């Protein structure tokens, strides 16, 4: 990421558009037309609404959920659920807005606006970095200003910035990626079920496949992209940014390459038109098996 410089020594107030994004981004409604109004982040269910006594450390519930993920006793859903009431830090940096020419051709003082930071994921999508502790943010970008917000508010800001991913603690010992469906669930303050654990989604995919007689059965599993790695190389079964859903198609024998390609293309189109698929799946990988290889068949 380019290294931006802060101009001037004093701390500046956030401009209105940035403050508005952090306070309640995403407009009056979400992409489904549902109003954001009523999704309060105050009260006992969100007791960390005020940050006056914040010591800048990571939320204990998040640390516990990540610990469970690392030792194999927890999963991605637990980590995302822990973020529902967690405080995080959004990095805001100065970007040069104007540089005037002064006397004798010398440059006058530069003016800088504050801007949210976004990144490009390896697949080209926009990602928004978020940090669970002030120390993690400072280690990543020493000149970024940490703005304390709810993780849900950070998700709303990501929506406003056109980001499809939240990246928690990039550059740290363990980086956890919140994919688009989980990010939207967090923004909407709804529970999130990973697509590979969603029985209703599996049934919907199988139902759509009935229009293709060559498909004998459909099965969903975690995709290879679910896995992430810690800084020391430990493989973790959650937090990855790649395809999170593997769809296994058990096909009748005798199909040639052209027929298989046409079949998969037709299924992809059918699935893409399903609301449950569009909202619940970030990305998929398709695995083809002969029906004779289906478990239980010999």
WOMOFEN-V780289 format. One record per residue. N is the residue number from 1. RES is the residue in three letters. PSI is psi in whole degrees, -180 to 180 (none if undefined). D_LAST is the distance of its C-alpha to the last C-alpha in Angstrom with 2 decimals. Layout:
n res psi d_last
N RES PSI D_LAST
N RES PSI D_LAST
This chain:
n res psi d_last
1 UNK 136 53.99
2 UNK 149 57.65
3 UNK 110 60.13
4 UNK 147 62.47
5 UNK 139 65.93
6 UNK 140 67.62
7 UNK 133 71.11
8 UNK 164 73.95
9 UNK -26 74.19
10 UNK 157 74.08
11 UNK 136 71.06
12 UNK 151 70.69
13 UNK 146 69.56
14 UNK 139 66.31
15 UNK 161 67.02
16 UNK -40 66.37
17 UNK -31 63.21
18 UNK -44 61.53
19 UNK -40 62.73
20 UNK -39 61.44
21 UNK -42 58.02
22 UNK -30 57.75
23 UNK -33 59.20
24 UNK 69 56.93
25 UNK 168 55.25
26 UNK 1 53.20
27 UNK -172 55.84
28 UNK -25 56.29
29 UNK 163 52.73
30 UNK -175 49.27
31 UNK -18 47.24
32 UNK 3 46.14
33 UNK 8 49.80
34 UNK 132 49.72
35 UNK 142 52.98
36 UNK -23 53.08
37 UNK 140 56.00
38 UNK -11 55.40
39 UNK 68 52.92
40 UNK 142 55.47
41 UNK 23 55.06
42 UNK 175 57.98
43 UNK -172 58.55
44 UNK -29 57.02
45 UNK -12 53.46
46 UNK 63 54.48
47 UNK -10 57.15
48 UNK 29 57.38
49 UNK -37 58.93
50 UNK 139 62.08
51 UNK 19 61.89
52 UNK -36 65.44
53 UNK 17 64.41
54 UNK 128 61.32
55 UNK 2 61.18
56 UNK 2 58.71
57 UNK 167 55.90
58 UNK 150 52.26
59 UNK 130 51.29
60 UNK -38 50.21
61 UNK -38 47.34
62 UNK -44 45.94
63 UNK -40 46.34
64 UNK -42 44.54
65 UNK -41 41.61
66 UNK -39 41.36
67 UNK -41 41.65
68 UNK -37 38.70
69 UNK -42 36.67
70 UNK -35 37.71
71 UNK 4 36.84
72 UNK 5 33.46
73 UNK -6 34.58
74 UNK 177 35.14
75 UNK -175 33.87
76 UNK -39 35.27
77 UNK -37 36.07
78 UNK -37 38.36
79 UNK -46 40.25
80 UNK -40 40.84
81 UNK -36 41.88
82 UNK -22 44.39
83 UNK -12 46.03
84 UNK -35 46.95
85 UNK 16 50.31
86 UNK 145 50.61
87 UNK 135 53.51
88 UNK 174 52.77
89 UNK 128 55.02
90 UNK 128 54.98
91 UNK 132 56.71
92 UNK 131 59.58
93 UNK 159 61.44
94 UNK 137 64.65
95 UNK 141 64.52
96 UNK 123 67.64
97 UNK -37 68.97
98 UNK 142 72.38
99 UNK 110 74.70
100 UNK 154 78.30
101 UNK 127 80.87
102 UNK -158 83.86
103 UNK 142 87.35
104 UNK 30 87.89
105 UNK 2 84.35
106 UNK 147 82.86
107 UNK 134 79.70
108 UNK 179 80.24
109 UNK 139 77.98
110 UNK 149 74.41
111 UNK 137 72.88
112 UNK 139 69.32
113 UNK 160 67.03
114 UNK 141 64.21
115 UNK 145 60.67
116 UNK 151 57.19
117 UNK 133 54.98
118 UNK 156 51.79
119 UNK 168 49.47
120 UNK 122 47.06
121 UNK 162 43.46
122 UNK -29 41.69
123 UNK 7 40.06
124 UNK -9 43.55
125 UNK 157 43.50
126 UNK 133 46.49
127 UNK 146 46.20
128 UNK 121 48.81
129 UNK 139 49.43
130 UNK 145 50.18
131 UNK 138 51.23
132 UNK -14 50.93
133 UNK 154 54.12
134 UNK -34 57.36
135 UNK -40 57.01
136 UNK -39 53.67
137 UNK -45 55.25
138 UNK -39 58.35
139 UNK -30 56.37
140 UNK -42 54.52
141 UNK 99 57.64
142 UNK -23 60.92
143 UNK 1 62.89
144 UNK 143 60.64
145 UNK 126 61.98
146 UNK 123 59.60
147 UNK 116 59.58
148 UNK 126 58.24
149 UNK 164 56.15
150 UNK 149 53.37
151 UNK -35 49.90
152 UNK -39 49.59
153 UNK -37 52.77
154 UNK -39 51.45
155 UNK -40 48.41
156 UNK -41 50.85
157 UNK -38 52.80
158 UNK -41 49.71
159 UNK -45 49.12
160 UNK -34 52.76
161 UNK 0 52.44
162 UNK 20 49.40
163 UNK 145 47.15
164 UNK -8 43.40
165 UNK 146 42.92
166 UNK 132 44.82
167 UNK 112 44.84
168 UNK 123 45.91
169 UNK 53 47.98
170 UNK 142 47.42
171 UNK -1 48.63
172 UNK -175 48.18
173 UNK -33 46.03
174 UNK 122 43.27
175 UNK 128 43.10
176 UNK 127 41.09
177 UNK 126 40.37
178 UNK 111 40.44
179 UNK 170 38.59
180 UNK -52 39.93
181 UNK -40 38.20
182 UNK -37 39.20
183 UNK -42 42.63
184 UNK -39 43.22
185 UNK -40 42.13
186 UNK -44 44.58
187 UNK -37 47.30
188 UNK -2 46.78
189 UNK 49 46.64
190 UNK 155 43.32
191 UNK 150 40.36
192 UNK 132 37.58
193 UNK 124 33.84
194 UNK 144 31.86
195 UNK -33 29.70
196 UNK -6 26.53
197 UNK 5 27.32
198 UNK 101 28.38
199 UNK -36 26.10
200 UNK -38 28.36
201 UNK -43 28.05
202 UNK -42 24.26
203 UNK -39 24.56
204 UNK -40 27.21
205 UNK -42 25.21
206 UNK -38 22.28
207 UNK -42 24.92
208 UNK -30 26.43
209 UNK -14 23.15
210 UNK -19 22.96
211 UNK -5 25.60
212 UNK 95 23.14
213 UNK -25 20.67
214 UNK -14 18.56
215 UNK 115 17.67
216 UNK -34 14.78
217 UNK 153 15.41
218 UNK 136 17.97
219 UNK 141 18.13
220 UNK 145 21.28
221 UNK 167 21.97
222 UNK 137 25.17
223 UNK 166 26.10
224 UNK -26 27.40
225 UNK -5 30.90
226 UNK -36 31.05
227 UNK 145 31.84
228 UNK 171 35.47
229 UNK 143 37.45
230 UNK 172 40.59
231 UNK -28 43.60
232 UNK 9 42.76
233 UNK 0 39.21
234 UNK 131 37.21
235 UNK 129 34.06
236 UNK 135 34.17
237 UNK 55 31.36
238 UNK 156 33.70
239 UNK 0 36.75
240 UNK 165 35.48
241 UNK -4 36.58
242 UNK -170 33.55
243 UNK 123 30.70
244 UNK -11 29.78
245 UNK 124 26.86
246 UNK 127 23.56
247 UNK 118 21.75
248 UNK 123 18.08
249 UNK 118 17.25
250 UNK 113 13.75
251 UNK 151 14.78
252 UNK 155 13.94
253 UNK 159 13.83
254 UNK 0 17.24
255 UNK 133 19.50
256 UNK 176 22.31
257 UNK -40 24.13
258 UNK -41 26.78
259 UNK -39 24.54
260 UNK -44 22.70
261 UNK -43 26.14
262 UNK -40 27.50
263 UNK -50 24.66
264 UNK -40 25.08
265 UNK -44 28.84
266 UNK -40 28.78
267 UNK -44 26.72
268 UNK -42 29.08
269 UNK -42 32.01
270 UNK -44 30.69
271 UNK -40 30.03
272 UNK -25 33.42
273 UNK 1 35.14
274 UNK 130 33.74
275 UNK -42 36.28
276 UNK -36 33.79
277 UNK -46 32.24
278 UNK -37 35.69
279 UNK -30 37.07
280 UNK -11 34.19
281 UNK 129 32.57
282 UNK -52 34.48
283 UNK 154 32.12
284 UNK 162 28.43
285 UNK 139 25.97
286 UNK 130 23.04
287 UNK 133 19.75
288 UNK 134 17.46
289 UNK 148 13.67
290 UNK 143 11.50
291 UNK -31 9.77
292 UNK -18 6.48
293 UNK 0 7.34
294 UNK 137 8.16
295 UNK 132 8.21
296 UNK -11 6.62
297 UNK 137 3.81
298 UNK none 0.00
